[in-house]
Structure formats: C-alpha cells, structure tokens
C-alpha cells in the first residue's frame, strides 16, 4: 500500500502520486514543496524504488524545516539526501550482521 502522508518533525506532509512528474521542465522521480507541505512522486514507482525516493524527499523536508536548506549549497544537500536514502535503506533492510 502506498502511503498518502508522512510526519516530519511533527509536521504533516501529504504525498501525491503524479503521472510524468516534471520539475522545472525536467522529468523527476520525486520532489518536495516545503511551503505546501507536500511530497510528489512519479506514480510509476513501486516497491523498493518508491520507498527510497520517499526517504530521499523526506530528508529534503528535514533540511527545509530545520533551515539547513538556506545554509547549504543545493548540490551538498542533494548529496547528503542521496547518502541518507542509501544508508537508511541498507540499515533498514540489511541490518547488522
């Protein structure tokens, strides 16, 4: 079942599934709009890829809510979100040996 909302630091975000998601003219798998409190993901995503994209966008929400988005260059925030998405995925699904 696809989630339709998430709480980030106690703030409610809706999750919308969009056909052919485009952001600033580019095809994207996901995006987060802080002022609207919404995360949008491409509706073609399923399973592990969907959950990884959702974790990635939730990380952007944490950055936005904390004010770190205003302090960091966009490429640094993006790199941290990618790293966190991957690290959390590996931990949640593989755990400790």
C-alpha positions in Angstrom: 0.0 0.0 0.0 1.3 3.4 -0.9 1.5 6.0 1.9 -0.5 9.1 1.4 1.1 11.2 4.2 4.1 11.4 6.5 5.0 13.4 9.6 8.5 15.1 9.6 9.4 16.6 12.9 5.7 16.6 13.8 4.7 18.4 10.6 2.2 16.7 8.3 3.1 16.4 4.6 0.7 15.0 2.0 2.1 12.6 -0.5 0.8 12.9 -4.1 1.4 10.4 -6.9 1.8 12.2 -10.2 1.9 10.9 -13.8 5.1 12.0 -15.6 6.3 14.3 -12.8 8.2 17.2 -14.1 10.0 19.9 -12.0 11.3 23.0 -13.8 10.9 21.2 -17.1 12.8 18.1 -16.1 11.5 14.6 -15.6 11.9 13.6 -11.9 11.1 10.7 -9.7 10.2 12.9 -6.7 10.1 16.4 -5.3 9.3 18.2 -2.0 7.5 21.5 -1.6 8.1 22.9 1.8 5.6 25.8 1.8 2.8 23.5 0.5 3.8 20.6 2.9 3.6 18.2 0.0 5.9 15.5 -1.4 5.2 14.4 -5.0 6.4 11.2 -6.5 6.1 9.7 -10.0 3.2 7.3 -10.0 5.2 4.7 -12.0 7.5 4.0 -9.0 6.8 0.8 -7.0 8.4 -1.2 -4.2 11.9 -0.5 -3.1 12.4 2.3 -5.5 9.3 4.1 -4.4 10.4 3.8 -0.7 13.9 5.1 -1.5 12.5 8.1 -3.3 10.1 8.8 -0.4 13.0 8.6 2.1 15.1 10.9 -0.1 12.3 13.5 -0.3 11.6 13.2 3.5 15.3 14.1 4.0 14.8 17.2 2.0 11.8 18.0 4.2 14.0 17.7 7.3 16.6 20.1 5.8 13.9 22.5 4.8 12.1 22.5 8.2 15.4 22.9 10.1 16.6 25.8 7.9 19.6 23.9 6.7 18.4 24.3 3.1 19.1 28.0 3.4 22.7 27.4 4.7 23.9 24.7 2.3 24.6 24.8 -1.4 21.9 22.7 -3.3 24.5 20.2 -4.5 25.6 19.5 -1.0 22.1 19.0 0.3 21.3 16.7 -2.6 24.5 14.6 -1.9 23.5 14.2 1.7 20.0 13.2 0.8 21.3 10.6 -1.6 23.7 9.3 1.0 21.0 9.2 3.7 18.5 7.4 1.4 21.0 4.7 0.6 22.3 4.4 4.2 18.8 4.2 5.7 17.8 1.6 3.0 20.8 -0.6 3.8 20.3 -0.4 7.5 16.5 -1.0 7.4 16.7 -3.9 5.0 20.1 -5.5 5.8 20.5 -4.6 9.4 23.6 -5.6 11.4 25.4 -8.8 10.9 
